[in-house]
Every structure is written in structure tokens, then in C-alpha cells.
């Protein structure tokens, strides 16, 4: 008598597959921590975490790292250029006042 075997259909995903899916779709983790003492709120911490690929984040409008000088070298250069321009303007003003004070 032939034996029958049962085949199980199990969907297995590797870590790479799961990571690719998470980065493609994105995952949001949110939580609040509140510390109260006798109905007086002492501390509130709100945590929001978004895990997504850079392309997905840009697609949903989250591209803060492009303009933030702490995360972007181009952001730092723009900030420094603005500061240098402001200092040059200030020097020009002071020099013009000095020249005006010297002439009778």
C-alpha cells in the first residue's frame, strides 16, 4: 500500500525579504510616556519613529535631512555662506561709518 505524504504550504521569508518589504512600505512606531504624581503631569515624552527607505521618505515629503545643517554638508555650507555674507555687510557698514567720521 503506497504511503501518502502531506505537503505543507508554508510561506517563508528571509530577513532580506522582510527588510525590503518594510523599507518599501514603511513602518511607523509611535508611543507616549507620561509620568504623573497625584494627577500632576511631571513629564511627557512623545516618541515617533518612521522606518522607511530614503526614496519612500522623500515620496511622503520627509526630507528634512537635506536642509538640516547637522545632517547635510550642503546645509552647513549654505549656513556658513549666509553668515560670511552678513559679516561682510557689517564690515562694509562699519568702514563707511569710519570714512564718514574721518572726513570733515
C-alpha positions, 0 to 999 in steps of 0.5 A, a space after each residue: 500500500 503506497 504511503 501518502 505524504 502531506 505537503 505543507 504550504 508554508 510561506 517563508 521569508 528571509 530577513 532580506 525579504 522582510 527588510 525590503 518589504 518594510 523599507 518599501 512600505 514603511 513602518 511607523 512606531 509611535 508611543 507616549 510616556 507620561 509620568 504623573 504624581 497625584 494627577 500632576 503631569 511631571 513629564 511627557 515624552 512623545 516618541 515617533 519613529 518612521 522606518 522607511 527607505 530614503 526614496 519612500 521618505 522623500 515620496 511622503 515629503 520627509 526630507 528634512 535631512 537635506 536642509 538640516 545643517 547637522 545632517 547635510 554638508 550642503 546645509 552647513 555650507 549654505 549656513 556658513 555662506 549666509 553668515 560670511 555674507 552678513 559679516 561682510 555687510 557689517 564690515 562694509 557698514 562699519 568702514 563707511 561709518 569710519 570714512 564718514 567720521 574721518 572726513 570733515 
